[in-house]
């Protein structure tokens, strides 16, 4: 198995596990204000995992892409992050 694919998949499994653990913790808390605080912390996890998995993937295929294509990919990811994090 390709080490880049394994790394990307591992990050996604960890991210999914964090999401499930947070959902279970919200149920345990059983209070909207505390569940909202936990949910707010998850807003940090998603974009971080997106950036890390994209970076790992780009490193894995960097020798096959032109600098122009890499710039377009980073531009697209930046637009996603601005859309997600913009308040």
RABEL-V544654 format. One record per backbone hydrogen bond with DSSP energy under -0.5 kcal/mol. NH is the residue of the N-H (numbers start at 1). CO is the residue of the C=O. E is the energy in kcal/mol with one decimal. If there is no record, write none. Layout:
# RABEL-V544654
nh | co | e
NH | CO | E
NH | CO | E
This chain:
# RABEL-V544654
nh | co | e
6 | 2 | -2.4
7 | 3 | -1.9
8 | 4 | -2.4
9 | 5 | -2.8
10 | 6 | -2.3
11 | 7 | -2.2
12 | 8 | -1.9
13 | 9 | -2.3
14 | 10 | -2.5
15 | 11 | -2.6
16 | 12 | -2.6
17 | 13 | -2.3
18 | 14 | -2.3
19 | 15 | -2.2
20 | 16 | -2.4
21 | 17 | -2.6
22 | 18 | -2.5
23 | 19 | -2.2
24 | 20 | -2.4
25 | 21 | -2.3
26 | 22 | -2.4
27 | 23 | -2.0
28 | 24 | -2.0
29 | 25 | -2.6
30 | 26 | -2.2
35 | 31 | -2.6
36 | 32 | -2.4
37 | 33 | -1.4
38 | 34 | -2.0
39 | 35 | -2.4
40 | 36 | -2.1
41 | 37 | -1.5
42 | 38 | -1.4
43 | 39 | -0.9
43 | 40 | -0.5
44 | 41 | -1.3
45 | 41 | -0.9
46 | 42 | -1.9
47 | 43 | -0.7
48 | 44 | -1.3
49 | 45 | -2.6
50 | 46 | -2.3
51 | 47 | -2.6
52 | 48 | -2.5
53 | 49 | -2.9
54 | 50 | -2.2
55 | 51 | -2.5
56 | 52 | -2.5
57 | 53 | -2.5
58 | 54 | -2.7
59 | 55 | -2.4
60 | 56 | -2.0
61 | 57 | -1.4
62 | 58 | -0.9
64 | 61 | -2.0
65 | 61 | -0.7
65 | 62 | -0.8
70 | 66 | -2.0
71 | 67 | -2.2
72 | 68 | -2.0
73 | 69 | -2.2
74 | 70 | -2.4
75 | 71 | -2.3
76 | 72 | -2.4
77 | 73 | -2.5
78 | 74 | -2.4
79 | 75 | -2.2
80 | 76 | -2.1
81 | 77 | -2.5
82 | 78 | -2.6
83 | 79 | -2.3
84 | 80 | -2.2
85 | 81 | -3.1
86 | 82 | -1.9
